Amino acid sequence: MHSSTPPPPKSWNDKHLKDLSTDEVAIIFVFGFLSPYDIMRARVCTSWRDAAKKTIVPLTPCLVSAGLARAMSTALPNLQQLSICGGHKYSDGQDAIEATAAITADDTIHGIGMLSKFTKLRVLEIGDANYLTGSLGDLSPLKNTLEKVCIQKCRNISGNFMELADFPHLKELDLHDTAVTGDIQDICVDDFPVLERLSLPKNVRGGRGYEFQHVNEVPAFMHTIYVLLQRSPTLFKEPWLSTAFDWRLSEDSPDWYADDELAKLMKILPLAPFELRFIQSGSRRGWRWCNSRRNDSCEINWFGPEPSSDEIEEFLRRNVVLYYRGYYQPPTEEEYRRIIGQLMGVMD
């Protein structure tokens, strides 16, 4: 065998092939080297269609519409990787077979429960497909195979993200811009046992862009993130972590108040610190309330042992404008107005 010849597909040695004819095994062997698109096109007769159903399709990118995914769930139930996308535009020069197979226009409503027929599915990616409906619980039949679930811009996909907490092989979960709900504080020590990457939507308490209703809610959420990072330091992408997932105090909160009008015009006066940021200094992490437009900041709440006063001062000198010295959370509106008044007096 020439050195460049690829190794036989895994399906070649599968136990269930022992009950098949030599011809069926030969077809399945050939299919094991083909892309899902080529296998679908090669199903020209009953024997080849039957062989396709028994082929463990190699782990390879497969971008299709929801309609074609439904067809493939019966034709290629052993598919291991699937990407469903709505509104995908193919560029000139892209593989014609892929362009034909993926079918860019598909407005029919489909339920994600159809995906349970892919009994060996390991990677599931869905993007910009609002014609897909259903709950995360519909994926429960795939509990023992799924390793990656990435569902983005699918506002008709709902359920609680904790419905996937007992998936033993799930390494990556991204549910950005879906209708999924839940509470990040519900994650217990035995949940998501091998998870390496997590992104949750705004509807989840503690998801990206979540708005808190009360200032006193925040420390418990911050502690949850700290515990999760201790378990898996790379669980959250650094841009999201440094901006604290764009967490902020809701304008509907009874703790919220408007910025001082003069402060909006004069940079020497601070704005109200209703946004949140994580801080890292060496190996130490902490968090603070701030206003990112000016970097006006409250004191840093450190996780674990606090750095020395000299280290803190040096860090603040290089990174933070600390207008709210002595405040570890936003001042009340009365305190804020008093701070503004004191600074105005200094200016006079």
N, C-alpha and C positions, 0 to 999 in steps of 0.2 A: 504493500500500500504506500502510495506517495505520501511524503511527510506533510503535504499541504491538505490532505484529505481530512475533513472534519470527523470527529469521533461519532460513533453511532448515537442516535438520540436515546434518551432515557427510556422511551417507550419500547425500545427493542428488547429489553430484558424484563419488562413487566410480567408478573405472574399470569395476568389474565390473558396474555397472548398464547399461553400453552394450549388453550381450547380452540384456537383459531386455525384455519387452514393455512397452508404455506403461501397461497396467493394473497390472502388477507394480511398476513404478517409482512409480506413484501411491500404491499401498498402502504401499510402503516409506517414501515421503515422509510419509504420515500417521502411520505407526508411529513415525517419528523424533521426533514431538512427544509421544508417550505414555509413561507410566511402564511399567516392566516388568510390573506387575500388570495394567494395562489391555491391554497387548499380549497377554498370556496369555489374558485373557478374550475378546479380539476374534478369536481364531483359530477361527472358526466353520465354516470350510470348507477344503478342500485348498489352494486358491490363497492363502488368507490365512495358512494355516500355513506354506506354502512361503515366502511373503513375510517372515514373522516370522523365519525362519531366516537370511534374507539382510539383515535390518535391523541396522545398527550402533546398538545401544541407547544413548541419551545417558548420559553420566556422571552418574548420579543414585542416591541411596540405594535399596537394595533388600534388605530384611530378610526372610529366608525360613528354613524348616527345611532340614535336609540332604536330606530326601526331595524337597522341591520343587526344591531346587538341582539334584538329579540330573535331574529332569524338564526343568528349564530349560536344562540343558547341551545337550540335544538340540533343544529348542524355540527357545531364544534363544542360540545359540552365540557371538553377537557382543556379548554383555553385557560392559560395561566395569567395573561396580562391583557387588560382591556381599558381603552380610553374612549369615552363618549363625549362629544363636543357639539354644541349647536352653533351655527353661524360661522363654521370654519371656512376660510377662503383659501383655495389652492393657488399656488403661484405657478407661473409659466415654467415649464421644465420639470415639474414634479411628476413622479411616477404616475403614468396614466391609469394603471390598475388600481393603485391606492385611491386616486381621485374618483374613479368610478365606484369603487367599493364603499367609500366612506359616506357617499350621499350627503351633500351639504345641506339640503333643505328637507327638514322633517318636523312638521308642526303637530303630528299626532301625539296625543297624550299617552305616556307609557308609565307604568309603575315600576319602581326599582326592584320589586319582588321577583320580576322575571330573571334577575341576575342570579338568583339562587340555583338556577339550573347549571351554572358554571361551577361544577362541583370541585374543581381544582384551582379556582381563581385565587391568585396570590396578590396581584396588583390591580387596583381599581381606581381609575381617575375619571372624574366627570367635571366638565367645565361649561359654563354659560349655556345650560340646558334647562330652561324653565318649563319645558314640556315634559320633564321627568317629575313624577310625584312619588310620594311614599314616605315612610319613616325609616330611621336607621335600624329599627327592629326587624325590618324586612330582610336585612343582611344576616340575621342570626344563623341561617343554614350554612353560611360560609365561615362560621366562627373558627374552625380548625384549620383554615387555609389562608385567610387574608393576612398579608403582611403590611400592606400600604393601602390606605383609604384617603383619597384626596378628592373632595367634592367642593367645588367653588362656584359661586354665582349661580346657585340653583335654589331659588327662593321658595320652591314648592317641596323641597326635601326638609322634613321636620323630624321630630322625636327628640330624645334626650341623649346627649353624647355618651352618657354613662351606660347606655345599652350596649356599648362595645367594650366596656371595661374588663370583661372576662375573656376577651379574645386572646388566646395564649401566645400568638405569633405576631400580633400587631405591633409594628415598629414605628409607623408614621401615620398620623391622623391630622388632616387639614380640612376644616369645615367652614372656611371663610365665606361670608356672604350667603349663608343658608338660613333657613328658619329653625334650625336646631337650637334647643334650649338646654338648661341645666345650670349647675353651680360648680365651679372649679373646686370649691371647698369640700365637695362630696367625694373627691378622689381619696381613697384609703390606701394603706400600705400594700395591699395585695392586688389592687386594681392596675390594669394596664401593665402587666409584669415585665414586658420587654420594650416598652415604648421609648423611642429615642427622639421623636420630634412631635410637637403638638401645637396646633393653631385652632383657636375656637372663635366663633362669631360673636357679634355684639349682643345677641339675644341671650347668650350664656352669661351668668353672673361671674365676672372675671375674664370674659372674652375680650378680643381686640375691639377697642372703642367703647368699652362698657362705661356707663356713667353712674357714679354712686349717688345715692339719695341722702346719705348722711356721712359726715366726716369721720365719725367714730366707727364706721364699718371697715375702713381701709386697713388698719393694722392687722386684722385677722386675715385679710386677703394677701397682704404682703408676706405674712408668716407662711401661708400656704405655698406661695411661689418659692420662698426660701427652702422649704422642705422638699419640694419637687426638684429644685436645682441640686440639692444635696444628693438626691437619688440618681438624677441624670443631668449632669452639668450642661449638656447640649440640647436640652429638651425644647428650648425656645430659641429662635433665630436672634442673633445679637441686635439687629436694628429694632426688632420689636421689644426686646428686653430693655435696651437702653432708654427707650421712650415709654417704658412701663405699659406697653400695649395700647398707648394713647388713652389710658384711663384718665378720667377727670371727674370733677363734681358736677352733677347735673344742675342746669339753671332752674330746674323745678324743685331743687332741694331747699328746705327751710334754712340751711346753713349758707346758701349762696347769696351774694350781693353784688351789685354793679361796681365796676372800677370808678375811682374818683375821676371826675371830668378833667381836672388839671393834670392828673397823672397820665392820662391818655396823650396829653400834649407835651409834657415835660419829662424827659427821660430820667431826670434826677429823682423823680417821685415813683414809688413802686406801684405795680399793678397787683390786683388781688391774686394770691397764689392758689389757684384751684386746679392745676394740672399736677400730674405725678411723674416722677422720674426715678429710675434706679441709678445707683451710684456704685462705681467700683474703684477702689484705690488699692492697687497691688492685689492681694488675694482676698481682701475684705470687700463685702458688699453692704449696701444700705439703700435707703430710699428717702425721698424728700417731696414736699409740696413745693410747687414753683409756678411761675408764669413764664412759659418758654419764649414769649415774644421779647422779654427783657432779661430772662434768666434770673429774675427776682426770686429769691428762695428763702424757705424756712430752714431751720436746722436739720441736719441729717440724722435719720433714725438708722442706727447701725445694727446689722445682724451679728449676733455673737459678740466677742470682745471688741470694745470700742478702741480705735487707734489712739495713740497718744495725742495730747493737745497740740504738740508741735506738728505732728503729721496732719492733723485735721486742719490747722491753720494754713499749712503749706498747700493742702489740697484745695481749700477754699480760695486761696489767693490765685491759684491757677485756673480754677474751673467755675466758681460760683460767685454771684453778687448776692451777698447775704444781707438783705434788708430786714429780715424778720429774726434778728438774733434773739435767742431765748424762746422762740416759738417752734415747736415740733409739729404743729399742725396749723392750718390757717387761723389767723386771729379772727375774733368775732367782728362784726361790722363796726361796732363801737370802738373796738381796739384799733381796727384799720384806720378809721377816720382820725383817731387820736395820733397814730403814727404819722399820717399825712400832715396833720396840724403841727406836730413837733418839727418835722422836716421843713415845713414852710417857715416856721419861726427861725430856724437856723439860717435859711436862705435870706430872711429879712436882716 
